[in-house]
């Protein structure tokens, strides 16, 4: 009985710790490259992403300079000021400019703590203000990634269905689950 009590007390401490943590979104810059490597250099994170795991800091610097900084909506997910992941919205163009696609990654040691869910909620709130023309935000998730599917459901996204053989990931054709949230939701 003693170990159950101490175990419950430890879980309560961990739970309260997260409530005290501050999650923010901000622009990513070159000073974040070492933190950036924590998730872009993690095979567990890149497993469901189109990019391969980064092995060298120089590759991370190039990515930040060439992709993150010029991107129209690309933010660092920060926990108590320290970047632990990224979140972005990519716009569609032309007759599809009413839509955008959400993408996010977070260092694997922070999975399952509610941080990604909170970051997604923050991004949704911000993007519909930042881009008033946007009416629909989509997210595509690998069918084999239930954790990310739960993040989107908890953030208020609606599951629309499975799209079979939708994209090529690391040489294999993959099925995805389509999620969306509307500006009117």
N, C-alpha and C positions, 0 to 999 in steps of 0.2 A: 504494500500500500504506500509506503514511503516513496518508492521510486515513481509511482504514478503521480503523486503529488508534486514531486520535484520536476518531473517531465512536463506536467501541465503548467507549472510555474515558469519553466523555461520557454514554453510555447507562448505564454502570455507576454513574457518579456520581448520575444521576437515580434509578436503581433503589435505591441505598443510601440516598439522601435520604429516600425514602418509608418505608423500613424504620425510620428514625430518628424519623419523625413519629409523633405521638400522636393517635389518633382517639378521641374521647369523645362520649357522648350526655349532654345535660343539658337542663333546662327552658329554654325561650326566654322572654326578657323584653324590655321596651321598650328597654333599652340596646342591644339587638341589631338595631334597626331599620335602621341604615345597612348592616350586613352583609347583612341579610335582603333588601334591595333588589337586592343583587348577583345573586341567583338569581330572585327574583320579578319583577325588572325585565328579565329576559333572555328574548327571544322564542324562543331555542333551547330553553330549559327549559320554558316554558309551552306549547309546541307540542303536547305530549302530555297536558296537564293540563286540568282542567275550568275553571280560572280563567284570566282574561285577564292579559296582562303588566301589572304595576303600573307606572304612569307617575309617580305622586306619592307622596312619603314619607307623607303623611297617610293614604293608602289602606293602606299597610303598617302604620302605627300602629293603624288600625282593625282590620285583620286580626289582628294580634297580640293586641289587647285583646279582640275579640269572638269569635275562633275559637281561636287557639293557646292562650292562657292558660286558658280554661275547658274545653278539650278534655281528656278523661280520660287520654289517653296521646299527647302531642305533644312531641317533643324536637328540640333543635338538634343537628345533626351538626357537631362541632367538629374542626378540624385544628389541633393545637397551641394549643388554647384559643379559636380564632377560628371562629365559626359560618360554615359553607360550604354548609349545606343543612338540610333538616328531614326527620324521619321520624315517622310516626304509626301508631297502630293504632286503628281505629274499631270499637267493639263492635257486635255484633248483639244483639237483644233477644228476650225471650219464649222461645219454643221453640227459637230459633236462638242463644241466648246462649253456646253452646259454640263459636261461630265469631267471628272478628274479621277485619278487612280491613286489610292493610298498605299504606301509601302512603309514598313518599319522593321527594325532589327534591334535587339537588345542583347547585351552580353549574357551568356548562358547562366552565369552564377546569380543573375537577378530574375530568372524565369520563375513563374509561379508565385510572385509576391504582389501582384496587382499593379505593378509599375507600368507595364505596357498598356494595360487597360486604361489607366488614368491618362497616360500620354496620348492615346488614341482619342479619348474624350476631349482632351485639351485641343488637339489638332482639329477635330471636327468643329468645335466651337469657333476656333480662329479662322479656319479656311472659308467658311461660309460668310464671314465678315470681310476677310481680306479679298476674296473673289466673289463679289455679289452676283455675278453672272452664273455662278455654279449652282446647279440644282440637284445634282446627283454625285455622290462620292462612292466609288467602287473599290473593292479589295478582292484580289484573287489569292486563294490559299490552296496549297497542295493538299490533296485529300488525305495524305499521310501525316499532316501536321495539325492534330486536334487541339494542341495548346493555342496556336494562333487563331483557330476557329473560335475557341472559347473567348479569347480576348475581344474579338469583333462582336460576338453575341452580347457579351457583358457591356460593351460600349454602345449598344443600341442598334447595331447593324442587323439587317434582315438577311437571312440565308435564302438565296434565290434558287439554288440548285447546283448540280454538278455538270461541268462542261467536260465532256470526254475527249481525251487526246488533244488537249487545248494548246499545249506549248511544249517546247523542247527544253529539258533541263539536264545539263551535263551529259548530253548524248542520248537521253531517254525521253520518249514522249510521255507526258504526264497529264493526269486528270486534275482539274482544279474545282474548288468550290467558289462560286461567285457570291459575294456579299455586297450590300449597298445600304446607304443611308441617304435620305433626301433632306434638302434644306428645310422642307416643311414638316419633317418628323419631330 
